[in-house]
Amino acid sequence: MVDETIGKFRVISIPFDNVKTTSCAFIVKSGSADEPDPLAGVSHYLEHVVFRGTKKYDHFQLKYIVESVGGVLNAFTERRATVFYIKVPEMNFLKSFDVLKSLVFEPTIDEESVEIERKVILEEYKMNRDDPVSYLHDLLFENVWEGPFGRPILGYEDTIRSISKEELVEYHDKMYFPRNMIVVLAGRVNGAFIDVVRKELEKIDKEGEKKDNGFPNFTYPSSAIYEVRNDMEQVHIALAKPVPGMESSDYPAMALLNTALGSGMSSLLFHEIREKEGLVYDIYSQIYALRETGVLVIYSSMSPSNLGRFFEKLKKLLSSIQILEKFDYGKNRLLGKLEMMTESPGSVMGFVVDRLVCGLESYDMDSLMEEIKSLNRLDFEKVAKEVLSGSWAVFGLGPDSARLDFSILEV
């Protein structure tokens, strides 16, 4: 793995032998948390619009050059970054890299493209509102993270309708400059490829400046938040708790705890609440982490008649020592999943990109694995007691009949 400066870019190369594909990502260190309130959703809007065409390629050519050889061209927006990436056969890398570079730096943002994508994004916004899982998570973050970190990444219907072509052009000009980016390559990354990438990146001399947007504090709502949707047969529940961020020395133990708690069919929550009780179809836990802070979320859905028993069982599990019995499962599963990632260039690049997107400078998977291997039961017990006990913010979405049993969860 090589981490170097090429021109004004930070470039990370992860070579793999005996593979025939190459992946590349441009990480723009600007996401929804960087947006002023009137432009909520502009990062995601821009991510869409650049695919409408560039100075060198029209919207069909952009996709066809990559997809016609079986490759992938895509992008996503997070709170602290927007990422554009390709994965292609080795023989097609240089042409696809040119497409990716043109997409990021030379989009032709015209009125027609802006209006077409406005309709597309509004459809995506409506789809998210109709999807109870997506909508519930948006509701959760709006209430536990203050300011722009808590806003939906897509923005709001009124901001999506009001963002103009001029504002998109200005935002692109302000945020898309080399020192605000990281380029990551993985797979068949040979010397000839690096020479071409170096030559192309050194041509881009744009300067800019971006302020650090800090990080959000976790705020507990004064009571449980429940939104009535009488067209639903189930009630969807999410519980949230603040946890250490990725830079914390406790984060590896926290990742182990999350795995033991709600990752896989053998996890504590799945085994005890679905397999033994039959109260739910799906239940899992997940960490949403930034560098400085994070949120542990437990999600499930069930019939309203099961809600009371669900909370009763969940509270008992979170306050018991049963989680300690899952130490070996959590540790071995977490290490195993990381080890399996090392076989795939795309997975390793994804791991590196995810950590950089969260604001970390460090991305070494081997170091993380060593930290996890060194964890003992006392480390696990300490973090479990600190995290699982106390108050959990509770959010729900479903029919009015489920609201009767609804309450803040105290463990």
Residue pairs with C-beta under 8 A, 6 or more apart in sequence:
1 12
1 13
1 14
1 15
1 364
2 11
2 12
2 13
2 15
3 10
3 11
3 12
4 10
4 11
4 13
5 11
6 183
6 197
6 198
6 201
6 202
7 178
7 198
7 201
7 202
7 203
7 204
7 205
8 177
8 178
8 179
8 204
8 205
8 206
8 207
9 178
9 179
9 181
9 182
9 183
9 201
9 204
10 181
10 182
10 183
11 182
11 183
11 184
11 185
11 197
11 201
12 182
12 183
12 184
12 185
12 352
12 363
13 184
13 185
13 186
13 189
13 194
14 184
14 185
14 186
14 187
14 189
14 345
14 348
14 349
14 352
15 186
15 187
15 188
15 189
15 190
16 186
16 187
16 188
16 189
16 345
16 348
19 187
19 188
19 345
20 89
20 90
20 188
21 87
21 88
21 89
21 90
21 187
21 188
21 345
21 346
22 87
22 88
22 89
22 90
22 93
22 185
22 186
22 187
22 188
22 189
22 193
22 345
23 85
23 86
23 87
23 88
23 185
23 186
23 187
23 345
23 346
23 349
24 85
24 86
24 93
24 96
24 97
24 100
24 183
24 184
24 185
24 186
25 83
25 84
25 85
25 86
25 183
25 184
25 349
25 353
26 83
26 84
26 85
26 100
26 101
26 104
26 181
26 182
26 183
27 81
27 82
27 83
27 181
27 182
27 183
27 184
27 353
27 356
27 357
28 81
28 82
28 83
28 84
28 104
28 175
28 176
28 180
28 181
29 80
29 81
29 180
29 181
29 182
29 210
30 43
30 80
30 81
30 82
30 175
30 176
30 180
30 210
31 43
31 77
31 78
31 79
31 80
31 81
31 82
31 153
31 357
32 40
32 41
32 43
32 44
32 77
32 78
32 79
32 148
32 151
32 152
32 153
32 155
33 79
33 80
33 147
33 148
33 149
33 151
33 213
33 216
34 43
34 80
34 148
34 175
34 210
34 213
35 41
35 42
35 43
35 148
35 151
35 155
37 148
38 159
38 162
39 155
39 159
39 163
39 167
39 171
40 148
40 151
40 152
40 155
40 156
40 159
41 121
41 152
41 153
41 154
41 155
41 156
41 159
41 160
41 163
42 155
42 159
42 163
42 167
42 168
42 171
43 77
43 82
43 153
43 171
43 175
44 77
44 82
44 121
44 153
44 154
44 155
45 117
45 118
45 121
45 155
45 160
45 163
45 168
46 82
46 168
46 171
46 172
47 75
47 76
47 77
47 82
47 84
48 117
48 120
48 121
49 107
49 109
49 113
49 114
49 117
49 168
50 75
50 84
50 103
50 104
50 107
50 109
50 172
51 59
51 62
51 63
51 75
51 103
52 59
52 107
52 108
52 109
52 110
52 113
52 116
52 117
53 59
53 62
53 107
53 108
53 113
54 62
54 102
54 103
54 106
54 107
54 108
55 102
55 106
55 108
56 98
56 102
56 106
57 65
57 99
57 102
57 103
59 113
61 99
62 73
62 99
62 102
62 103
63 73
65 92
65 95
65 96
65 99
66 72
66 73
66 86
66 88
66 92
66 96
66 99
67 73
69 88
69 89
69 91
69 92
70 88
70 89
71 86
71 87
71 88
71 89
71 92
71 96
72 85
72 86
72 87
72 88
73 85
73 86
73 96
73 99
73 100
73 103
74 84
74 85
75 82
75 83
75 84
75 85
76 82
76 83
77 83
77 153
78 153
78 357
79 148
79 149
79 153
79 290
80 213
80 290
80 357
80 358
80 359
81 356
81 357
83 353
83 357
84 100
84 103
84 104
85 100
85 349
85 353
86 96
86 97
86 99
86 100
87 187
87 346
88 96
90 187
90 188
93 188
93 193
94 193
94 196
97 196
97 197
97 200
98 200
101 200
104 176
104 181
105 176
105 204
105 206
107 172
109 165
109 168
109 169
109 172
110 165
111 165
114 164
114 165
114 168
118 160
118 161
118 163
121 154
121 160
122 157
122 160
122 161
124 154
125 154
125 155
125 157
125 160
128 134
128 135
128 138
128 152
128 154
129 135
132 229
132 232
132 234
132 236
132 301
132 397
132 398
133 236
133 299
135 397
136 236
136 238
136 299
136 395
136 396
136 397
137 238
137 297
137 299
138 152
139 225
139 227
139 395
139 397
140 238
140 240
140 295
140 297
140 393
140 395
141 149
141 150
141 151
141 152
141 288
141 295
142 150
142 151
142 152
143 150
143 219
143 221
143 225
143 393
143 395
144 150
144 218
144 219
144 220
144 221
144 240
144 242
144 295
144 393
145 216
145 217
145 218
145 219
145 295
146 216
146 217
146 219
147 216
148 213
149 215
149 216
149 290
150 216
154 160
155 163
174 208
174 210
175 208
175 210
176 206
176 208
177 206
177 207
177 208
178 201
178 204
178 205
178 206
179 207
179 208
180 208
180 210
182 356
183 197
183 201
184 349
184 352
184 353
184 356
185 193
185 194
185 197
185 349
186 345
186 346
186 348
186 349
186 352
187 345
187 346
187 349
215 245
215 290
215 291
215 292
215 293
215 359
216 290
216 293
217 293
218 242
218 293
218 295
220 391
220 393
221 393
223 408
224 393
224 394
224 395
224 396
224 406
224 407
224 408
225 394
225 395
225 396
226 395
226 396
226 397
226 398
226 402
226 403
226 406
227 396
227 397
228 398
228 399
228 400
228 403
229 397
229 398
229 399
230 399
230 400
232 397
232 398
232 399
233 303
233 399
234 301
234 302
234 303
234 304
234 398
235 301
235 302
235 303
235 304
235 307
235 396
235 397
235 398
235 399
235 402
236 299
236 300
236 301
236 396
236 397
236 398
237 299
237 300
237 301
237 302
237 307
237 310
237 394
237 395
237 396
238 297
238 298
238 299
238 394
238 395
238 396
239 297
239 298
239 314
239 392
239 393
239 394
239 395
239 409
240 295
240 296
240 297
240 392
240 393
240 395
241 295
241 296
241 387
241 388
241 390
241 391
241 392
241 393
242 293
242 294
242 295
242 296
243 254
243 287
243 289
243 293
243 294
243 295
243 296
243 387
244 250
244 251
244 254
244 293
244 294
245 251
245 289
245 290
245 291
245 292
245 293
245 294
245 358
246 289
246 290
246 291
246 294
246 355
246 358
246 359
246 360
247 291
247 292
247 360
248 254
250 383
251 289
251 294
252 368
252 371
252 372
252 375
253 375
253 379
253 380
253 382
253 383
254 287
254 294
254 296
254 383
254 387
255 287
255 334
255 372
256 327
256 330
256 331
256 334
256 372
256 375
256 380
256 383
257 323
257 330
257 380
257 383
257 384
257 387
257 388
258 285
258 286
258 287
258 296
259 267
259 329
259 330
259 331
259 333
259 334
260 267
260 268
260 323
260 326
260 327
260 329
260 330
260 380
261 267
261 268
261 269
261 285
261 298
261 323
261 326
261 330
261 388
262 268
262 269
262 270
262 283
262 284
262 285
262 286
262 298
263 284
263 285
263 330
263 333
263 334
264 270
264 333
265 271
265 275
266 329
266 333
267 284
267 285
267 326
267 329
268 317
268 322
268 323
268 326
269 283
269 284
269 285
269 298
269 300
269 314
269 317
270 283
270 284
272 313
272 317
272 322
273 279
273 280
273 283
273 300
273 310
273 313
273 314
273 317
274 280
274 281
274 282
274 283
277 309
277 313
279 302
279 306
279 309
279 310
279 313
280 300
280 301
280 302
280 306
280 310
281 301
281 302
282 299
282 300
282 301
283 298
283 299
283 300
284 298
284 299
284 300
285 296
285 297
285 298
285 299
286 296
286 297
286 299
287 294
287 295
287 296
287 297
288 294
288 295
288 297
289 295
289 358
290 358
290 359
291 358
291 359
291 360
292 359
296 387
298 314
298 392
300 310
302 310
304 398
304 399
304 401
304 402
304 405
307 402
307 405
307 406
308 405
311 405
311 407
311 409
314 409
315 409
315 410
315 411
317 323
318 388
318 389
318 392
318 411
319 388
319 389
319 411
323 384
323 388
324 377
324 380
324 381
324 384
327 377
327 380
330 380
331 372
331 373
331 375
334 372
335 369
335 372
335 373
338 351
338 365
338 368
338 369
338 372
339 369
340 347
341 347
341 348
341 350
341 351
341 365
342 348
342 365
348 365
351 363
351 365
352 363
352 365
355 362
355 363
356 363
388 411
389 411
390 410
390 411
391 408
391 409
391 410
391 411
392 408
392 409
392 410
392 411
393 408
394 406
394 407
394 408
394 409
396 402
396 403
396 406
